[in-house]
Amino acid sequence: MLDKDLFRLAKGSGKYIAAAVVLSVVAMLLNMGITACICWIIALAANGADAQEYILPALFAVAGVVIRVPLGISANRLKARLGAKVKRELREKTYDKIITLGVRTTEEMSMAGLTQVSMEGIEQLDLYYSSYLPQFFFSVIAPFILFAVCVFVDWRTSLVLLACVPLIPLSIVAVSKYAKKIFAKYWGKYTAMGDSFLDSVQGLKELKIFRADARYHDRMNEKAEEFRKITMKVLVMQLASTTIMDFVAFGGAGAGIALAVTGVVNGYLSPYHALFLVLVAVEFFLPLRALGSAFHVAMNGASAGKKIKALLDAEPPVWGSGEVKDGDVKLEGVTFSYDGKREVLKDIDMTFGKGITAIVGESGSGKSTVVGLITGALRPQKGKVTVGGDTFDALSRESYYSHLAVVSYNTYIFNESVRDNFRLAKKGVKDDEIFAALEKVNLAAFIRENGGLDKVVSEDAGNISGGQKQRLALAVNLVADKDIYVFDEATSNIDVESETVIMRNIRALSEKAAVVVISHRLENVVGADNIYYLKDGRVAESGTHDELCAENGEYAALYNAQKQLERGYMQYAKGGAL
């Protein structure tokens, strides 16, 4: 019932939990004191006591109430403070972990799942720490304190009440194994529904075009129905366990009350002592009963906590503290596998120096994996990646990224003004520098005519064309003035004009920087200083375009096939025959 990993997850929360438990114990003792004063007053009334004899128990009772009320308020505020602290710290840890992982993706969790867990999951964990844990420790302590007090009134009744108390945690334990499975499925169905919804919304245009929106609507309904069913199972499980706990709690209290009444009948217990035990009997079971109610919330939070912990435990790429030296980026004897079974890259050697180095090959040949290795997102199982002779674990991440820029087919443009997007690349960049970069990519006139640098780029750059988005991404990276540029299919799915502009800038950059180009269109790499042709994770061929064509190997065959297709398309576009 107590997850040590989750308890350690929120370091520093122990003192808050301990304080909340102490306040709860004091409140319970005050309740017992008030109850004892009430029984005292009833005993005085039954014996016809004078008015002045009521003063002392009345004062004690009033004092108990006066102290009890602010104490309860303080306990609630403390728990609220604990919950706020835990939420703040976990969100900071989650965000910091994502930052630490850097360009490495979180393969275990989708973006929708990550968002749900880091937002709503942390909200559930708030209740785990602020409600469940204080109640758990209080529930362990409370019955023994009650027994220690009540045993002086009547040891028989106290012993029966204490003996019945463990039946509640036993019922919770019996339910917990089933509950863990249910809540694990609950979060799985919840994140699956979120993934499906996000996927449908992001691809709504395509769904409409292909008239598949109705089919995806049905699929979404199926996911929602699955979530509804698992939610109902959770509710049924909660209702059943609550019923069991109520039966045990009221049954145990009933047994204690019956024994107290028996004591009065048999003459070994006064009616007023019996009344005290009857009124206090329920206190033996209320803490554990409250724990049982908090248990279901705790299980929900614990399921989310497991996912958060898995994220926080993910191994980040290892970096050092050294500064990047001038020199080439090299892959030396690199072998890489994503799953430890199938090798995506096999003992490859590559050198990326000043000028244009192209990586080409068919889909699945390992081009994107090479990009991941160059950016530091991936680390090889064998061999090493070096920059100026140093491996990544000897270099500072900040230093390396200050030399690196990546422009891909899906480079993200933030939902900010054009100026703010440039400021991400270079703090304090001047408007003249921005427009100079925009001129290089033929976007200056468009930006001036459409709101200037204050123009806000909508989410996913929806208010500009795909070609303009790619050119804007290039311009942003141009002001950063890096030493290593990686263009990962940067000309994919854009118009001819934008492709021409991007390739012109790539050639200009290659005069002063190391430029790595990954392209499925071989015409774009004809002027490269060196071309690596990958096949099945190996460097099958390397050299300049002319050298590879002269070899008349697989690169030449692929290049000629593409040229033939492009000539055929041009003839078709002009109205000729294919």
Residue, then its C-alpha position, 0 to 999 in steps of 0.5 A: m500500500l506504500d510505494k517506496d519509489l513514489f515516496r522518494l519521488a517527492k523528496g522533502s515532502g516527509k516533513y510536511i507529511a509528518a506535520a500533517v500526521v502530528l496534527s491529525v493525532v492531536a485532533m483525534l486526542l482533542n476529539m476524545g477529550i471532548t467526548a470524555c467531557i460530554c460523558w462527564i457532564i452526563a454523569l454529573a447530570a445523572n447524579g444531580a450535581d450542583a451547577q458549579e460542578y459543570i464548569l470544569p468539564a464545560l470549560f475543557a470541552v469548549a477549550g477542546v473545540v476552540i483548539r480543534v477548529p483552527l487545528g483542522i484548518s491548519a492541517n488542511r492548509l498544510k496538506a494543500r501546501l504539500g500538494a502544491k509543493v509536490k505538483r510544482e516540483l514534479r512538473e519542474k522535474t518532468y520539464d527538466k528531464i525533457i530538457t536533459l534528454g535534449v534532442r533524444t525522443t521519449e520512445e516509451m511515451s507518445m506526445a499526447g500520453l506525455t502531456q496527459v501524464s505530466m498534467e493530469g497525472i501530476e494532479q492525481l499524484d497531488l492527492y497521493y501525497s497530500s491525502y493518501l500518505p498522511q492518512f496512511f501513516f495516521s491510520v497506522i498510528a491512530p488505533f494504537i493510541l486509541f487502544a492505549v487510552c481506552v484500555f484504562v477504561d475497559w481492556r476487553t472492549s479495547l482489545v476487541l476493537l483493536a483486533c477488528v481494525p486489521l480487517i480493513p487493511l486486509s480488505i484493502v490489500a485483497v482489493s489492491k492487486y486487482a485495483k493496480k491492474i484496473f488502474a494500469k489499464y485505465w491509464g493505458k486506455y486514457t492515453a490511447m484515447g488521447d493519442s487517437f483524438l490528437d491524431s484525428v485532429q492533426g490529420l483532419k484535413e487528410l481525413k476530409i480529403f480521403r473521406a475517412d473522417a467517418r471511419y475515424h469517427d467510429r474509431m474514436n467512438e470505439k476508444a471512448e467506449e473502451f475508456r467508458k468501460i474501464t472507467m465503469k470497472v474502476l467505479v464498480m471496484q471502488l463501490a465494492s471495496t467501499t462496501i466491504m470496508d463499511f461492513v468491516a468498520f461498522g461490524g467492528a464498531g458494533a462488536g465493541i459497542a455490544l461488549a461495552v453494553t454487556g459490561v454494563v449489564n454484568g456490572y463491571l463497567s459503569p454506564y458512563h464509561a460504556l458511553f465513552l467507549v460507544l462514542v469512541a469505538v468508531e474512532f478506531f475505524l474512521p482513519l482506516r475507513a478514510l484511508g480506504s477512500a483515499f486508496h482508490v485515488a492513490m492507485n490512480g495517482a500511483s499508475a500515473g506516477k509509474k509513468i512519470k518515474a519511467l520518464l524521470d529514470a530514462e537515461p539521458p545522453v552522456w555529455g562532458s564539459g570540454e569545449v569543441k575544437d576545430g575539426d571534422v565530425k567523424l563516425e569511426g567504426v560505428t555500429f548502432s541498433y535501436d532494439g539491441k537485435r537488428e543492426v541499423l548501421k554496421d561498422i561505418d566510417m564517415t567524415f564530415g568536414k568543411g564543404i558539402t557531404a551528402i548521405v543518400g540511399e533508399s528508405g531504411s538504409g540508415k540516413s536518419t540514424v546517422v543524423g541522430l548520431i551527429t546531433g547527439a540524440l543517439r549513441p553507438q553501441k560500437g565505435k565512436v562519434t568524434v568532433g575535432g577528435d573528442t567524443f560527446d562524453a568529453l564535450s559540453r552539450e551547450s558548446y556542441y550545440s552552439h556549433l550545430a544547426v539542423v534544418s529538416y522537413n519538419t523543423y518547428i516554427f513557434n507560434e510567435s512573431v517572426r522576430d521572436n522566432f529569430r531571437l530563439a536562434k540569436k539573442g538580441v538579433k537586430d532587425d537588419e540581420i533578420f531582413a538580411a537573412l530573409e533576403k537570402v531566402n527570398l522571403a523579405a518582400f513577403i514578410r514586409e507585405n504581411g505584417g513585417l517582423d511582428k507577423v505572428v506565425s500560426e500553430d504549425a506554420g499554418n498561415i504560410s506555405g510549406g516552402q515558405k516555412q522551410r525557407l523561414a526555418l533556413a533563415v532562422n538558422l542562418v542568423a545563428d551562424k553555426d559551423i556545422y549545418v545538417f539538412d535532413e530532407a530540407t527540400s522534401n515536399i516543397d515547390v521548385e522555387s523554394e528548393t532552388v533557394i535552399m540549395r543555393n544557400i546550402r552551397a553558400l554555407s559550404e564555403k565556410a562551414a561543414v554542411v551535411v545534406i540528406s536528400h532522397r533527390l540525388e540531383n540536389v547532391v550532384g555538387a557535393d564534395n563527397i557522397y556516401y551511398l548507404k545500403d542495408g546500414r553500410v557505406a556501399e559507395s562513396g566519392t564525388h558524383d562524377e566518381l560514383c557515376a563512373e563506377n556505374g554502381e548502385y548510386a549511378a543506377l538510382y541517379n539515372a532512374q530518377k533522371q529518367l522519371e523526371r524527364g518523363y514527368m517534364q514531358y507529360a507536364k508539357g503535354g508530350a508522351l511519356 
